[in-house]
Amino acid sequence: MDQSASGPSRLPSTPRSSELGQGTSNSADKGKRKADSQYKPKNLQACDRCRTKKTKCEPLETRRDICQACNSASLTCTFELPLTASRTKRIRNGHYQSHGAIWSVDDDLRTNRGSEMAEEDRTRLERSGSEFDHASPITIPRAKSVLGLTPLRTTSSRREGPTAISYILHSTPTLPISYLTEFDEHSNLSMAITPPDTGNGYMLVTTQNQSPPSNDPPSHVIEALRSPSWTEVVNRLVETYLVHISPLLPIVIREDMPEVTQTLCHVMAAVAAARRNCPKEIFDCLNYIATQEMYEQDTLSEPNKQNVQTLLVACLVDELALQNGSATPSGVSRTRLTAAIRLAQDLSMDQLTTDDRESHGDRRIWQCAVILDQWNAARTGVRPIIPSTSLLIDSAENSQIVDNPFFDYLFSLTLTLSRILAKVYGPKGITNTRSTELQDIRVKLLRWREELPSNLRFNGSWSSLPSGILHLLHTTATFLLYRPFMRWSFICPPHIDLSLDIPVWLDLNPATRQALEWATNQDELADLLFFGPYALSLMSLVQYHAYARRREWDGVVILEKFRETATRWIEGWGEGRMPLQTAQLQVISLLYACAQKASKEGISSYDLTASKRGLNPTPGVLNRLPETVVHGVTFLRDPTHPRGGVLVATQKAAQEIKDLPPDTVIIGGQPHVSDIQSGSIPNLSGVPESTSNGNPMYQMLGGSSTEPENITNSVNNQADGRISMSTPDWDAIVSSLTYPLDGNNPPGFNDN
């Protein structure tokens, strides 16, 4: 056998006779062969492909930027990159944008090789075609890409469901569609209705991905780490977290500090650095450091208490999930929250097994995870990670986990919110929800507010921060419960009797206005970013609705006042400091701009090309037709009425609002003769007799009653000069009426 081809073989133990006469040594032969042949130095580096396959890596004789193995396989070669650990990390983290960024083969040669490979694939398919069934489609094999060299996506998208502010805006019929379209283009929103013409769907949010940075950290991060005062800065920010944030959401308390890790300290400091009084450079440094440490320490994978706390704290500020690459911030935050919940379940934090201090600490962390999960699901419109069925725990058992009344009531309110999300905004909406279940949630919300201690009760614009936050979140939960049952805007199934009637509105409307007035005096709320923008946007939407529906000028005034507050918060953060929070607060400006044109442009927000009834507020509830919901029902204010006024509907609108309960709406316009003869006029009007007899305004409306025969008499009686249901221009007359003023109405106030 040729030794050069097979390599040296083992020498026998006894030398042969032909070799005994040769006195040359092995070392002399080796030196002679080295002198005769040309010496080739050993390569000290290899490309990533050869290093992974553990094969010999030698560059081409004509060029050293590509090895022989990669050249034969027509693959990208990294032989020319410097031999450092950073190259391997870049390849492993997938920070290369495309093959063309480091492609080392000429374009012409690559084109020829690509065509040759395509021809080989076709030949291979032709040879193997007889082995497959002709009826089955042929799958063309794709070339395997080198690890880490897959091109990054330029955009990413996410869905937002019925409780997200974007979805709520598109299912609110009174918003002018021109402003809503402009807002969609600016926010990269698009509405999808599936199946078509059902009204059920979601909002699709498209995000432009950022290009990946270089592997080296930014210069200001290096300067900060080398600064002798860096440790002191981190310690002060951690102390700020313990003083201002920990009492409200005790993921980490002062007793936990002896056991915290360095990564947890950096994440706590990053959350505190998001406050307005901290420079942007410090927040950027801590954000970069915390992100790198969570990745290097495998925080999402190793189950321990500190990792659960680290992931939960990182979910408090959306900008901590703002990373370069293809993942959206909401996706990064939800992944962290999911990992924290799964790790906590692996550690049995969701079970109170003993009565010791450590078990109570674990239970406290689990409750924080529940709060973050449910409220994050509400503001993004996605399904909660923890299902409501697993949260059916007696609240009295959890009320004494920590000595913090604010946290106890926040957790009990969150349990009620989880039921609202499951029973009202679940995958099937209210289709399978019973009316008794909704009434039970309503009672729990009322009882929760009544049971608040005196130090946590909301007392107006200058209430404390804890009491104001509880009032804000309780009003948000109440709004989410009642919104799909605003029956003059939506069609509810007959088995549900919950309604956003006038008594509920007279409680909800002042509560939202008081919450906004309180927020204008609480700049501290701008630093609690997780609770703020979503709830405040819903409060502003109610005030806009109060003006668009009822022409209450108080709603416009408070919108303008709070818009100035939101602008002050954004300017306090600095330009480019909190882009995600700034985008959420832009809803306030949108609602204020819509209020300026609501009285002039009564255009519905329905996209009639997608659905003639618009986007449903939740599955099982339908929007009404635009001519009914926008112009057909009007609220007439009356301070002498026990409900503050009445709803008046045109006869055209009355054809669709037959499902409204009695004592809800006064019908105007001329009924059809067939309806009068058959007695099928809908039983919709309902001014109490004691009120209508003594109020001249209802006498002008013809003294309408709940009985069909009374409506018929009103039609036949036209000689008394009153406005009756037979008036042909009822819409114009109702729009021009001026009603008695109260202390809240400016002169010349008209109801349309």
Secondary structure, 3 states (H helix, E strand, C coil): CCHHHHCCCCCCCCCCHHHHCCCCCHHHHHHHHHHHCCCCCCCCCCCHHHHHHCCCCCECCCCCCCEHHHHHHCCCCCCCCCCCHHHHHHHHHCCCCCHHHCCCCCHHHHHHHHHHHHHHHHHHHHHHHHHCCCCCCCCCCCCCCCCCCCCCCCEEEEEECCCCHHHHHHCCCCCCHHHHHHHHHHHCEEEEECCCCCCCEEEEEEEECECCCCCCCCHHHHHHHHCCCHHHHHHHHHHHHHHHCCCCCCCCCHHHHHHCCHHHHHHHHHHHHCCCCCCHHHHHHHHHHHHHHHHHCCCCCCCCHHHHHHHHHHCCCHHHHCCCECCCHHHHHHHHHHHHHHHHHHCCCCCCCCCCHHHHHHHHHHHHHHHHHHHHHHHHCCCCCCCHHHHCCCHHHHCCCCCCHHHHHHHHHHHHHHHHHHHCCCCCCCCCCCHHHHHHHHHHHHHHHHCCCHHHCCCCCCCCHHHHHHHHHHHHHHHHHHHHHCCCCEECCCCCCCCCCHHHHHHHHHHHHHHHHHHHCCHHHHHCCCCHHHHHHHHHHHHHHHHHHHCCHHHHHHHHHHHHHHHHHHHHHCCCCCHHHHHHHHHHHHHHHHHHHCCCCCCCCCCCCCCCCCCCCECCEEECCHHHHCCCEEEEECCCCCCCEEEEECHHHHCCCCCCCCCCEEECCCCCHHHHHHCCCCCCCCCCHHHHHHCHHHHHCCCCCCCHHHHHHHHHCCCCCCCCCCCCCHHHHHHHCECCCCCCCCCCCECC
